[in-house]
Each structure stands twice: as structure tokens, then as C-alpha cells.
Amino acid sequence: MTMHEQNGYLILAHLSDIELYYTPSEFVESEKIILNGDEFHHAVNVMRNSVGDSLHITDGEGTIYRSKIFDITKSNLTAAIKDKFTYKNPASNIWFCIPQLKNPDRLKFAFEKCVEVGITNFVLFNSKHTIPKKISVEKFKKTTLSAMKQSLRAFLPNIVASSYNEIIKLPGTKMLFDQNAKSVFDGNVDIKKTTYFLFGPEGGFDEIEINSINTDERFCLSANRLRSETAIIKCASLLKIQ
């Protein structure tokens, strides 16, 4: 068995057309890996994999394993690890603070596309103008898991719930996106520093919320007004983390 260290998210050419599965690192041993739950169901009952077939599985912590199935039961499969590819996460210090949006489909779309371009840390938050106020993180974890596998990423996205007032108390740089900001965001950011990107809800940020951030940490993304999810995705695509 060999291990290949990859810089960033560069996926080897021969991995570009694989089906990727996920299992927590607790189910990974030195020579074998176990797949269960929904991932097992998809691998065996949907994709019809059987003993002897090859599978690519990520632990969500930066490694993709190439394995070969040698045992299948009613609830899980076990595969021998043949090779592994380890990646670095250039966005490990980047946090996208996404507001609750009235339309959950728009919110789902924002999460999905951000994961596809490499964002791995999210804060789903409430502010004065967010509607609704109740935060449900769990329903978006399946979205981000699916996006991770589809885009062949090796890091399981992290989503936590908070509020605007709590986020601005956290240590680290804050970058607030506001249509009236004088500086235009160009995608440059020090990825070695913890940075929180704050995006406003449909009604925008309250004036008090905006003024809680220094003027040199406020940015606009376009001369035109963008929907919240569009601003989020555009910012993610501008970041130089690939």
C-alpha cells in the first residue's frame, strides 16, 4: 500500500470518474475500511457493488482510500485498503457565515456550490433581518456530504449554528459584504489566518450590525445588487484557495 501526498485539492486524473463514498475515520483501520448505513446501501443496493469490486472511500479528514471489497453482510461491507491519497485543506481557516434564508432551496443551493469550490467551514446564523429564526443545521449536512462526494473533495464540511452577535465576538478577522461598501473584494485573503465571511440575509444587515465591523473590513461583490445566495457563491468562487 502506498500513500500519495497531494497539495490542495488536485485530484489525480484516474480518480476523475470515480464514485466516491464516505465513512468516518473510526471505521478505518490500517489495512481495511468499513462502509455502513446509507453509504453501504448506495454502494451495494443502488450501485450493485459486490465482493471483488473496487471502491473509493474518503474519511472526510483529508484522505481518499482505494479499496477492494472482500466481505458483505446485511448491514455493512468490509474492503481491503490498496492505496490512499492524502490532501491538504487550503480553506481550513475560512468560515462562511451564511444567514437563514426564507427559501430553504436557495440556502441549500448556496451550501452545495460553496462545497463544490472548496469551502469546508460554515456558520448558519440569525441576525435582525433573518426569517425564519429557527436554525436547523442537520438538514443541510446531507446536502454538504453529497456535494463533497460529487466534487471529489476529501474534507467533510463542518456546519455550526450561531447568531451575528456571537460571531463578531469570535477571535479572527471579519469580512462583511455590503452593497454600499467602498472596497471591492478581489478574492485575496491570508489563508493562514482565521477569517469569517459575513453575508447578509434578504433584508440585508441592520445598520448597527454593519457599523460593528470596521470600514476596512467591509466589501462589495458587484456594482449590481445580488441575491444572498448569489453573493455567497460569487465570493466562494473568487477566493484563491484552489
Secondary structure as GFF3:
##gff-version 3
##sequence-region A 1 242
A	DSSP	beta_strand	2	6	.	.	.	ID=ss1
A	DSSP	three_ten_helix	13	15	.	.	.	ID=ss2
A	DSSP	beta_strand	20	22	.	.	.	ID=ss3
A	DSSP	three_ten_helix	25	27	.	.	.	ID=ss4
A	DSSP	beta_strand	32	36	.	.	.	ID=ss5
A	DSSP	alpha_helix	37	41	.	.	.	ID=ss6
A	DSSP	pi_helix	42	46	.	.	.	ID=ss7
A	DSSP	beta_strand	54	58	.	.	.	ID=ss8
A	DSSP	beta_strand	63	72	.	.	.	ID=ss9
A	DSSP	beta_strand	76	87	.	.	.	ID=ss10
A	DSSP	beta_strand	94	99	.	.	.	ID=ss11
A	DSSP	alpha_helix	104	116	.	.	.	ID=ss12
A	DSSP	beta_strand	121	126	.	.	.	ID=ss13
A	DSSP	alpha_helix	138	150	.	.	.	ID=ss14
A	DSSP	beta_strand	158	163	.	.	.	ID=ss15
A	DSSP	alpha_helix	164	167	.	.	.	ID=ss16
A	DSSP	beta_strand	173	177	.	.	.	ID=ss17
A	DSSP	beta_strand	183	184	.	.	.	ID=ss18
A	DSSP	beta_strand	195	198	.	.	.	ID=ss19
A	DSSP	alpha_helix	207	211	.	.	.	ID=ss20
A	DSSP	three_ten_helix	215	217	.	.	.	ID=ss21
A	DSSP	beta_strand	218	220	.	.	.	ID=ss22
A	DSSP	alpha_helix	228	238	.	.	.	ID=ss23
###
